[in-house]
């Protein structure tokens, strides 16, 4: 099954056009997606609780959508995570760069520990130089699955080092567009550690899809990257 591990609907700073959930749902059919993990951008840029409510409302419209919860350690993050668990979220995302907080801060540490206690897979921004290493140290004694978002070629070597040091760490593929990058990752950390993601409809679906789908991988490796790894992590059928 083809699963997109990270889609976002709503508005995004710097983008003039809004992308409503209807656009995402239409895209599921167009791109032959079996499932898509998604969240409202409101949860990133305005308020986690309101964003989570919008995400649940969107996912109620189409059973193929898997809700991603979010929380902000600056404003009741642990309570937000507890509410996500109560509401049935199975995946949490954190956005320290977009929201401007430090992963090393004590509130962030408390939030991370609660996510780990719930054994919820965590998507987390790791696009800047040093981000992956800071995340690694912040979760050094925690064991929840970790999915690194927005790693690109300039930060790839650092991300690989983190993945080699922390086995339960995965990498989303959206920005891995360089020639043979996915092949390199499959060789160095394993195709079972890669998760296809596009950030559609905020970003180009085709660019992310073509790079991952047509990487020179074995068929079972390709199926792992394009959906099976995420199905295992989220325990979905």
N, C-alpha and C positions, 0 to 999 in steps of 0.2 A: 504493500500500500504506500502511495506517495503522501508524505506528510510534511507540511511546512512548519518548522519549529518556532518561527517568530514572525508574526504579522501584526500590524498596528493600524487601527482606523482612527479617524478624527482629524486633528490638525497637528502640524509639526513646525516649530520655529524655522523661519527661512523659506518655507514652502508656501506659496501664495494660495494654492488650491487645497480645499478640504477634501478628505477622502472618507465618505460615510461607510458604515458597515455594509450597506447595500452593494457598494462597489466590491468589497471583499467577497461577499456571498456570490455575486455574479462571477467573480474571478475563480472561485472554487470549481465551477462547472467548466469555464473556459480553459483552465489549465489542468483539468482532470485530477484535481487534488482530492484524495480520500478524506483527509482531515487537515486542519490548520489550527495551530495554537495562536491565540490572539489576545490583545488587550486594547483598551481605549487609551489614547494619548493623554486624556484627562488625568489618568492615574500617574502619569510621568510628570506632567508640567503644571498641574493645578492642585489636585487633591486625591490621595490614594483611595479614600473611602468612596468618593463620588465616581472615580474611575473604575473601581472594582464593581460598583453597581451597574455602571454602563456596560462593562464587559459581560456581566452575567445576563443583562437584558439582551445584548447582541447575540450571545451564544444560545439563548432560548429561541431565537429565530431560525437556527439551523443546527441540527444535531452533529454536523461535521466540524463545528467549531469547538475547540477545547479552550476554556478560559485560563488566562494567565493572571494571577493576582499580583499586586504590588504593594509595597509598604515604604514608608519614609521614616528613618530613625529619628529625625528631628521633631516629628509630630506624632507620637503614639504608635511607633512602628510595631512593637510587640503586640499591642492590641489589634492592630490591623492584620497581622499575620494570624492571630488567633481567630479573628473573624473570617479570614479566608478559609481556614480549616473548617470552621463551622458551616460555611457556605458551599463546601465541596470542591474548592480549588485543589488541584493536584500539582501545580507548578507555580513558583513564585519568581518574580523578577525584581532586581534592584538596579537603580540608575544613579550611582554616586557622581559621575561626571556631569550628567544632564542636570542634576539637582544641586550640585555643589557641596557635597559633604564628603568627609574623609572616611575611608573604610577602616582606618585604624582607631577612629574615635570610640569612646566607651559606649555611647548609645548604639553605634553600628555593631560593636562586638556583642552587645546584649541581644540585638536583633538577629544576628547570625546564629547565636547559640540557640535561640528559640526555633529558628528554621531547622537547624540540625536536630533538635529534640523531636521535631515532627517528621523528620526524615523526608522532607520535601525537596525535590530537585530545585536548584537555584540557577536561574539565568542572571548573569551580571555583566554590566559593561566593563570591557577590558581593552578599549581601543587605543589608549594613550601609552607612550613609553613609560615603563615602570608599573603600569596598572596591574598586569598579570602577576608580577612579583609581589606587589602589595596585597593583592587578594590572597595569594598563596600563604603569606605569613599570617594574614588575618584569620584564615581558616585552618591553621596548622594542626590543631587538635580536634577538628570537626570532620565528620565523615559523610555528610550529605553529598549527593551528586552535584557537581558544579559544571555549568555550561557557560563558557566564555563567549560574550557577544562582541562583535565589531573588531575582532583581531584582523589586521591586514598585513601586507607584506613587510612593512617596516617593523612591526612588532611580533612577527611570526616566530623568530628564533627564541624570543623570550617565552612565548606561549608554549612552544614545544618543550622547553626546559621545565616549565611548571607542570606540564602534562606528564613528563617522564618522572618527575619527583612526586607527583600526587596522582595515583592511578585512577581515582574516581572523578576525573576531570575530563570534560568533553569540549569540543570546539565547534561553534556554528560556522557555516561556510560562506555566508553572504559576501564577504569582502575578499575571499580567497581566489581572486580572479587571475592571478599570474599563471603563466604556462607551467604545467606539471606541479603546481603547488599542492593540489589534493593528492596526487600520486606520491609526492614526497611525504606528506603527512601519513598516508596509509602505510608507507614503508617504515617511518620512524616511530609512530605511536599507535598505528593500527586503524583500519577503516572503522572498527567498532567504537572509535572514540570521536567520530565526526557526525554532525547533525545538520542536515540541510535546512537552511533558513533564508528568507528573502526580504523581510520587512515590507512585503507587499501589503497594501497598495501605495504606501509611502515611497517605496523605491521600486526599481525595475524588477519584475519577476523574471523575465526572460534571461537577463544577465546572470542572475544567481542560479537559475535552473540549468541553463546550458553548460555553465562551468562545472557544476557538480554531476549532471547527468552524463556528460560525454567525457569525463575524466577516464583515463586509461586504467580501469579497475576490472577485477574479475566480477562476474555477474553477482555473486553473493555479497561481495564488498559494496557494489553499487546499491544493491537493495538495502544493505545495512545503513549506508549513509542517507539514502532517500526516504527512510521511514522506519525500518526495523529497529534501529538503535533507540529511537524516540519511543516507539511502541513498548519496548522493554522497560525503559526508564519510567514511563508513565503508567505502565500496566494497562494499556488499552488494547482492544481487539479491533 
